[in-house]
Structures are given as structure tokens and as C-alpha cells.
Amino acid sequence: MSSLAAAPSSPGSHSPRVASLIKVARALVVPLLVLVLWRTAVARHWVNPLLLAPPEKVVTRALIELREGELWPQLFASLRRDVLGFALGTIGGIALGGVLGASRLADRLIGPTFHASKQVAIFAWIPLMSVWLGTGELAKVVFIALAAFFPMVQNTYEGVHGVAREYVEVARVFRFTPWQLVRRVILPAAAPSIFAGVHLALFYAWLATLGAEYLLAAGPGIGNLMIDGREQFAMDKVFLGVLITGAVGALLNTLAATLERRALRWRVRNV
């Protein structure tokens, strides 16, 4: 035969569309099992229904909150707080992490203090913040920023500090300006670690958002929705807040992973 026979496709090979559907289906297995177990536990009275609201009651509560116009303002308030604190913490973390990673003097002077302060549990800062900044919106945003700040500094520091000395020496041979050195050598080499820090900062900022809403002054937000449910002993409202928190966290995680993958696509092409 003059032509080669086409190689049979492997059993595990799928088109990108089918592979995406399979990936989504696998991701839904555990949530569906939890939902079935949840509904079964309520139906068979394994748990006191006053403590575990049935799924349909949570859905009804969501519809009521939407109809009354309460849900979206609560969610937007939390997201606004989260985004502002995340942005402040990320910018500050990249700046300090870059300085510590690029300067041995700064690392020796500031590094020990930073490494000691990051060992303090994030919620241990709330008493100080409540005294210095009060318990209002400013304290909440600063607390969220602090939660994003520490992982951002650590990952930026590791990325910049880990840049191979050979790259820097080659840049000096070509007489790169300091800005060219940062833009063409340090940032590309440190980018994976920096984006990992952004991913972690986004995660911790969202956790801190709910913590700030719970522990500081009451105000609009998903945390306040759950506090109202707890005080009214309305477990459907509490579970609604928990589900919204998890859904938003999953969406933020997916967004961060997508942005990281697209931003670092050039590394795959260059391998």
C-alpha cells in the first residue's frame, strides 16, 4: 500500500468540546451527591429540620430575597469590599515582595520583620484594627487588603529572588536599563510565582471579606445576610449565604486560573 493507514484514535481521546463536558460532569459529581444526601437527611429526619433547612426551602428563600431586592445589594457590597481590599493588598504585596527579592539590603532589614509578622493569624489583627480604624468600612477593607498582602509578598519575593543570576548578567552585558531589566528579565522569570500569589491573594481576600463582615460592624454584605439568619434562627437564610459564598469563591478561583493560564500562555509556546 502506497499510503499509510490512519492511526486509530486512542480510547481516551476526545474532542475539546466533549472533554470540557466530561470535565464539568466530573466536577458536578460531589455537589450532586451532597445535595442528595442533604435532601435524604431532611426527608428521613436524620437531622432536626430546624437545624438543617431542606434544599427547596433554601431555593424559596433565594427567590424571596431576589423578589424583595435584598440579595443583589448584599452581594455587590461584599464584592466591592473584596475587590478594593484585594487590589490594595496585591499592589502593596507586589511592591514590597519585589523590593525584598531584588535587594539583599532590604531583605536583611525588612525580611525578618515580615516573616515574623506573617506568622500572626490574620484574625488576630482585628482587635488592633478596631481600635485604630474603628469597625466600619475602612477597617473591613484594610483587613481584606492585609489578607491579600501576605501571600502576595511571599510569592513575589520567591519569584524575584529565584531569578537566575545568569539572566541578570546577560542583561548587564547588553547594557539594559533598570526598567528594561525589570520588564524583560525579572518580570517574565518571576511571573509564574507572582500569578500564584495573585491566585492565593484572591482566595484569602474573599475569606477575609466574610470574616470582616462577621466580626466587625454590621453592614451590607453576604456575611450580614447570614448573621440575620442566625439571629432570626432562619437556617434557610444561613444556608443561602453559605451557598452564595461557595459559589462566588468557585467563580473567583476559576477566573484567577483562567487569567493565569492566558497570561502565561507565552511560556508554553516558548517551551
C-alpha positions in Angstrom: 0.0 0.0 0.0 1.4 3.4 -1.0 -0.5 5.3 1.7 -0.1 4.9 5.4 -3.2 3.7 7.2 -4.6 6.3 9.6 -3.7 5.6 13.1 -6.7 4.7 15.2 -7.7 7.2 17.8 -6.9 6.3 21.4 -9.9 5.3 23.5 -9.2 8.2 25.9 -9.1 10.9 23.1 -12.0 13.3 22.8 -12.8 16.5 21.0 -12.2 19.6 23.1 -16.0 20.1 23.5 -16.5 16.6 24.7 -13.5 16.8 27.0 -14.9 20.1 28.5 -18.3 18.4 29.1 -16.7 15.4 30.8 -14.7 17.8 33.0 -17.8 19.7 34.0 -19.7 16.4 34.7 -16.9 15.1 36.9 -16.9 18.4 38.8 -20.6 18.1 39.5 -20.5 14.6 40.9 -19.6 15.6 44.5 -22.1 18.5 44.7 -24.9 16.3 43.4 -24.1 13.6 45.9 -24.1 16.2 48.7 -27.4 17.5 47.5 -28.9 14.0 47.5 -27.5 13.3 51.0 -28.8 16.7 52.2 -32.3 16.0 50.9 -32.4 12.5 52.2 -31.2 13.5 55.7 -34.1 16.0 55.9 -36.7 13.7 54.5 -35.8 10.8 56.8 -35.4 13.1 59.8 -31.8 12.1 60.4 -31.3 15.8 61.5 -33.5 18.2 63.2 -35.2 20.2 60.4 -34.9 23.4 62.5 -31.1 23.0 62.2 -30.9 21.8 58.6 -33.2 23.6 56.2 -34.3 21.5 53.2 -32.9 22.5 49.8 -36.3 23.6 48.4 -36.7 25.9 51.3 -33.3 27.5 50.6 -34.3 28.0 46.9 -37.6 29.6 48.1 -35.6 31.9 50.4 -33.4 32.9 47.4 -36.4 33.7 45.3 -37.9 35.8 48.2 -34.6 37.7 48.6 -34.5 38.4 44.9 -38.1 39.5 44.7 -37.7 41.8 47.7 -34.5 43.2 46.1 -32.2 42.4 49.1 -29.9 39.8 47.6 -28.1 41.7 44.9 -27.2 44.7 47.0 -25.8 42.4 49.7 -23.7 40.5 47.1 -22.4 43.7 45.4 -21.5 45.2 48.8 -19.3 42.1 49.6 -17.8 42.0 46.1 -17.0 45.8 46.1 -15.3 45.4 49.5 -13.4 42.3 48.3 -12.2 43.8 45.1 -11.0 47.0 46.7 -9.1 45.2 49.5 -7.7 42.7 47.1 -6.4 45.4 44.8 -4.8 47.3 47.6 -3.2 44.2 49.1 -2.0 42.9 45.8 -0.4 46.2 44.7 1.3 46.6 48.0 2.4 43.0 48.1 4.0 43.1 44.7 5.8 46.3 45.5 7.2 45.0 48.8 7.9 41.5 47.5 9.7 42.9 44.5 11.9 45.1 46.7 12.7 42.2 49.1 13.5 39.9 46.2 15.7 42.3 44.3 17.6 44.0 47.1 19.7 42.0 49.6 19.9 45.0 51.9 16.1 45.3 52.0 15.8 41.6 52.6 18.1 41.8 55.5 16.5 44.9 57.0 12.8 44.2 56.4 12.7 40.4 55.7 12.9 39.2 59.3 10.1 41.5 60.4 7.9 40.5 57.5 8.5 36.8 58.1 7.7 37.2 61.8 4.5 39.2 61.2 3.1 36.8 58.6 3.1 34.1 61.3 0.4 36.1 63.2 -3.1 34.7 62.5 -4.9 37.1 60.2 -7.9 37.4 62.5 -5.6 38.4 65.4 -5.2 41.7 63.7 -8.9 42.6 64.1 -8.7 43.9 67.7 -5.9 46.3 66.7 -7.7 47.4 63.6 -10.9 48.0 65.5 -9.0 50.3 67.9 -7.0 52.1 65.3 -9.5 52.3 62.4 -12.9 51.7 64.1 -15.2 48.9 63.0 -16.6 50.5 59.8 -15.9 50.1 56.1 -12.3 51.3 56.3 -11.4 48.7 58.8 -13.0 46.0 56.7 -11.2 47.0 53.5 -7.8 47.2 55.4 -8.4 43.8 56.9 -9.1 42.3 53.4 -6.1 44.1 52.0 -3.9 42.6 54.8 -5.2 39.1 54.0 -4.2 39.5 50.3 -0.9 41.3 51.2 1.0 38.5 52.9 0.7 35.7 50.2 1.3 38.3 47.5 4.6 39.5 49.2 5.7 35.9 49.8 5.2 34.7 46.2 6.5 37.8 44.6 9.6 37.6 46.8 10.2 34.0 45.9 9.7 34.7 42.2 12.0 37.7 42.0 14.6 36.2 44.4 14.6 33.0 42.3 15.6 34.7 39.0 18.8 33.1 37.7 21.8 35.3 38.1 22.9 34.3 34.6 19.9 36.1 33.2 20.8 39.3 35.1 24.4 39.1 34.0 23.4 38.7 30.3 21.2 41.7 30.7 24.1 43.7 32.1 26.3 42.7 29.2 23.7 44.1 26.8 23.5 47.2 29.0 19.9 47.0 29.9 18.5 50.0 31.8 17.0 49.1 35.2 13.5 49.4 33.7 14.5 47.0 30.8 15.9 44.6 33.3 12.7 44.5 35.3 10.4 44.4 32.2 12.4 41.9 30.1 14.1 39.7 32.6 12.8 39.8 36.1 9.0 40.0 35.5 8.9 37.2 32.9 11.0 34.9 35.0 9.0 35.7 38.2 5.6 35.7 36.5 4.5 32.2 37.5 5.2 32.8 41.1 3.6 36.2 41.1 0.4 34.8 39.4 0.4 32.0 42.0 0.4 34.8 44.6 -2.5 36.6 42.9 -4.4 33.4 43.0 -3.8 32.9 46.7 -4.5 36.6 47.4 -7.8 36.4 45.7 -8.8 33.3 47.7 -7.7 34.8 51.1 -9.3 38.2 50.3 -12.7 36.5 49.8 -12.4 34.6 53.1 -11.4 37.8 54.8 -14.4 39.6 53.3 -16.8 37.2 55.1 -14.7 37.3 58.2 -14.7 41.1 58.3 -18.5 41.2 57.8 -18.9 38.8 60.6 -16.5 40.3 63.2 -16.7 44.0 62.5 -19.6 46.4 62.5 -22.8 45.2 60.8 -23.4 46.4 57.3 -24.5 45.3 53.8 -22.9 42.1 52.7 -23.4 38.3 52.5 -21.9 38.0 56.0 -24.7 40.2 57.2 -27.3 38.0 55.4 -26.0 35.0 57.4 -25.9 37.0 60.7 -29.6 38.0 60.2 -30.4 34.3 59.5 -28.6 33.2 62.7 -30.3 35.8 64.8 -33.7 35.0 63.4 -33.0 31.3 63.6 -33.8 31.2 59.9 -31.5 28.4 58.7 -32.7 28.7 55.1 -31.2 32.2 55.1 -27.9 31.0 56.7 -27.6 28.2 54.1 -28.3 30.6 51.3 -25.4 32.7 52.4 -23.2 29.7 52.7 -24.1 28.5 49.1 -23.6 32.0 47.7 -20.2 32.3 49.4 -19.1 28.9 48.0 -20.4 29.8 44.5 -18.6 33.2 44.4 -15.4 31.6 45.7 -15.5 28.9 43.0 -16.1 31.6 40.3 -13.2 33.7 41.6 -11.0 30.6 41.6 -12.0 29.8 38.0 -11.4 33.4 37.0 -8.0 33.5 38.5 -7.0 30.2 36.9 -8.2 31.4 33.5 -6.3 34.7 33.7 -3.2 32.9 34.9 -3.4 30.4 32.1 -3.8 33.1 29.4 -1.2 35.4 30.9 1.4 32.7 30.9 0.5 31.2 27.5 3.7 32.6 26.1 5.7 30.2 28.3 4.0 27.2 26.8 4.7 28.4 23.3 8.4 29.0 24.1 9.0 25.6 25.6 
